[in-house]
Amino acid sequence: ATGAPYLLSNWHVLNGPSGKVGDPIVQPGPYDDDRVQRNVVGKLVRSYVGIAGDGAIASIDGRRLETKIYKLDVAVNQIGEPELNDVVVKSGRTTEVTYGKVNRVHVITSIDYDGIGSRDIGCFEIGPDENRPARNHQISMGGDSGSAWVLYDAGKPTDVMLGLNFAGETGDEPDHALACYPKSIFEKLNIVPSKP
């Protein structure tokens, strides 16, 4: 559905096991601000969790839409296909602005989602960018889900989204983030990026 503005995030952020189409969506979430009625941004429109990724969209109703990514000052106007060693950047709720490099492509990971069990998710892996280390040595943590990883080129963020952050390492694994392929999740949600 092109034309209408949507808020893009993950299934596990906007929908979850008990969500349904039409449910109110709040921004910021109740963990950060419990004034839920005041923070309604729209309604859940569509969601998907499976081999094509972990994504959901919500309508934007009665709130002003800022298309630029917070602290990156770019709006997503294109989606791309990540390649090994691509440098990427994201602005997340928990770790804020962090940089990474694409370590692995065409990965399938199994994620245990509370309430629905394990799901295989097609994705790619992003490791830390040694030239731009994260402030707390973590490029992604809980709360960063739904962040757009954009291509970082010529010393600045671009308008090309390469991934939708949805998970990271567990236990003793080296620091990394996992991101859904935009083309795959955009097709499942029937959306395209459009110029603001």
N, C-alpha and C positions, 0 to 999 in steps of 0.2 A: 504494500500500500504506500505508494509514493504520494508526496504532497503534504500529508499531515505530519506535524512534528511529533517525534517519539523520544522517550527516554529509554536508552538501551542499557541493559545490565545483564545479570545472570539469572537463570531459572532459580538457583538456590537463594538469590537475594530478593527477587520480586515475587516469586511464586511459592516455592517450597512445597512440601508434601501436602499441606492443607489448603493451599491457595486455589482460586478459580478465577476465570475470566470475569472481569467486572469488579473485582476487589479493589478497594482504595489503596493507592500507593503513596507513601509519604517520603519526603526528602527535607531535612535529614531524617534518618531512621530513628525508631524509638530508643535504640541503644544510646544515641547521642542527644536526643531531645524527646522527652516523653509527652510533649504537647501534640499528640497525634492529629487531632482535629484541625489544629492550626497549620500543620505541615503537609496536608494532602496536596499532591501535585497532579494526580490524575488517577486513571484506573488501569488495571492489568488488561492488556489487549491480547497478547499471544505469548506463548512460552514453549520451550523445547529443552529436553535434556536427553542426550543419547550420543551415539557415535559421531554425529555432526557437530556436537558441542553442547554448551551450557549457556543458554541465552533466553532473554525475555524482553518484551517492550511494554511500556506503559504510555498512555496518552498524556498530553500536557494540557491541563484544563484550568484556566483561571490564574495561571502563574506566568510570569515573564520567562522566556527561554533564552538562556545564554548559550550560544553554540560553541564558544571557545572553551577549550579544556582549561580548567583552573590551574594557574601557575605556569602553563605552557603557552598560553596566548595563541593557540591555533585551533581552528575548527576542522573536523574530519570532513573532507570533500571527496576522498577517494579511498578505496580499499585495495590492498596489495597482497602479494604472496610472499611470505618471509623466506629468505634464503640464509644458508649458513653464514655466520659472522656478520649479518646485518646488525647495525647498532640501533637500538630502540630506546625510547624514553616513555615513562608514564607518570601521571600524577594521581596518587592514591590517597585514600582517606587516612590510612595508618602510617605508611612509610613516606608519604608525600612524593616529591619528585625523585625518581630513581632511574638509573640507566642500566641497560643490559645488552648482551650480545646473544644472538640466536645460536644456541648450542646444538640442538637436534631438531629435525623436522620429521613430520609423518610419524608421530608418536601416538600410541594408544595407551591410555592409563585407565586403571579401574579405580573409581572413587566410590566410597561408601556414603551415600546420602541418607541421613537420618529420615526414617519414615518410608522410604521407597527401596532401600537396599542398594546394592552395588550396580553401577552403570559404567560401561566402557565409553570413554570420551576421546575422540580424535583431537589432537592438539599438537603444539610444538613447545620446545623448552627454551627458556631464556635464562642465561647465567649472568653473574655480575660482570660489568664492564670494568676491567682493571684500571682503565684510564680515568674513570669517573666513579670511584667507590661510593657506596651508599653510606649515609651518615651513621646508621646503626648496624651496618654490615648485613642488612636484609633488604633485598630489592622488592620483596612482596611479603605481606603478612595478612592475617585475618583482618577483614575490613577493607582490603584493597580490591576485592572481587568487583568485577564490572568496569575496572579501569581500562581505558584504551591504550594499548602499546602502539605508539606511532614511530615511523622511521625517523631517525636522527641523522641528518646529512648536512655537510658543510657547516658544522658548528651550531646547528639549530634544529628544533623540531619541525617536521614537515606536516602537511595536511593528509598524509597517507597512513591510514590505520592498517597495521599488520597483524594485530591480535587483540582479543578480548580476554583480559586476565580472569582466571577462575580458581586457581589453586597454586600451591607451592610445595616445598619439601616437607617431609615429616621425619621425625626422629633424628637420626644421625646423618641423613643425606646432606650433600653439599648444598649451599644456598642456590635456589633456582625458583623460577616462576613458570607456571603452565598457562598457555593462552590458546583459545579457540581460534581457528581460521575464520576471518571475517566473511569470506565468500560463502563458506559453508553455513555459518549461523545466519547470515543475512538472507540466504535462500530459504532456510527453514522458517524464518520469521516474516518472509515476504516484504523486506525493506531494502532500500538503497540509500546510500548517502546522497544528500542533496545540498546544493550551495545555499547558505543562509540568505 
